[in-house]
Amino acid sequence: MRLPQSPARTRLLATACTALALTLLPSQGQSQGVMNLLNALGGGSTSNTGGGLLGAITGGGSPAGQGDDLISMLTRSVESIDEPREIEIGRQLSAVLLGSKPLHPDMALQRYVNQLGRWISLQSPRPHLPWTFVVLDDPGYNAFAAPGGYVFVTKGLIDRCADEAELAGILAHEITHVTAKHHLLAIRKTAQSGMLTQLVASQIRTNAVGNVVASQFLALGRNLYARGLDQTDEYDADRTGVALATRAGFDPYGLVSVLQQLRTATPDNPAFTLALATHPPAQARLEQLELAMGKNLDSFTGAAPVTVAQRMSPKAAPTAVTEPSPAAPANAPVRKAAPKKKTS
């Protein structure tokens, strides 16, 4: 896990820029841009064999050739998918996610999450992607990412975040999935297993590949989100996400606090069902983070936490820092509290 450079200067700059980005009201152009992109996500079509998802993946050509190119590209290497194709794949997979859950109607919340996520993404290895952060109107506790810079969080997840550092830790985790191309690698692994070949082989022979390849590729995407990524990818997103959130000026123990909450969630709680099913056990993730973090990031803790509600209403006074939950296991890293000032 790469640690931030020039800690004092980086943190001061990050804190100042974060406060500026999150408290200023975005311009009408920014707001309209978010709306346009969200509308575009829900309006993607896969029916045109020369464009949309299929055209972006294969680069055009005859239907039969497109199918052959698709399988060849996915089984060869992720590097075969250039960035414009990666973005289009993510846009189409995002349309699938938006098809199952509506957008949350609070546009102030949508803008806030976009501003927060975009600031964190600027500290990532791929700041130039068209990063888009979307709040889904869902009471469940979940977060997803798609290739190309699309990140989704549920309203239920935001409501359960104790403070902004926890939300930042979650967004940094999902941003890492994108920058490391975890989803593309997972789709490639599925393609290499022969599943994609079996799905479309008969259609390739009859030159009727257009809609079928696109729909089957999206079916692979749905399957991926239902079963989750490999455990190694999740552990990597935890470790790198903590460093990324810290580099952006947030308490590095934000994600740790999230995992402590997940650790106490019961499997029969419907709000946490998907999150628990698609990720490694929270205790295992905490243990992996303990090994990676040690005390290396302790110097970046201590700032008074700010809740999402307070960030969206800057006039509200920050609440006092609370001590870590006594339910946290002794061997798990705990959220550091701000040092108390001595009174005369």
CORJOCOR-V390823 format. One line per field, one symbol per residue. ss: DSSP state (a for helix, b for strand, c for the rest). phi: phi as a letter, one per 30 degrees, with the letter a starting at -180 (. if undefined). psi: psi as a letter, one per 40 degrees, with the letter a starting at -180 (. if undefined). A space follows every 50 residues. Layout:
ss->???
phi->???
psi->???
This chain:
ss->ccccccaaaaaaaaaaaaaaaaaccccaaaaaaaaaaaaaaacccccccc caaaaaaaccccaaaaaaaaaaaaaacaaaccaaaaaaaaaaaaaaaaaa ccbcccaaaaaaaaaaaaaaaacccccccccbbbbbccccccbbbbcccb bbbbaaaaaacccaaaaaaaaaaaaaaaaccaaaaaaaaaaaccaaaaaa aaaaacccaaaaaaaaaaaaaaaaaaacccaaaaaaaaaaaaaaaaaccc cccaaaaaaaaaaaccccccccaaaaaccccaaaaaaaaaaaaccccaaa cccccccaaaaacccccccccccccccccccccccccccccccc
phi->.dddchedddddddddddeddccddddeddddddddddddddcdccdcdc bhdddddcijjdedddddddddddddadddcddededdeddddddddddc bdddddddddddddddddddddcddbdddddbbbccdbddcabbbbejjc bbbddddddcddadddddddddddededddhddddddddddddjddeddc eddddchcdeddddddddddddddddciddddddddddddddddddddjc edcddedddddddcddeddddceddddcbdeedddddddedddhcdcddc cjdddbddddddbedddddddcdeddddddccdcddddddddcd
psi->hhiiigdddddddddddddddedhhiiddddddddddddddeeiieehee aadddddefaaiddddddddddddecidedhidddddddddddddddddd hiihegddddddddddddddddeiegeeighhhhhigheigiiiiiiefh hhiidddddehdiddddddddddddddddefdddddddddddeeddddde dddddeffdcdddddddddddddddddiiidddddddddddddddddeei heeddddddddddehidehddedddddeiihddddddddddddbededee ieihihiddddegdeiiiiihiiiheehideihihhiihhiii.
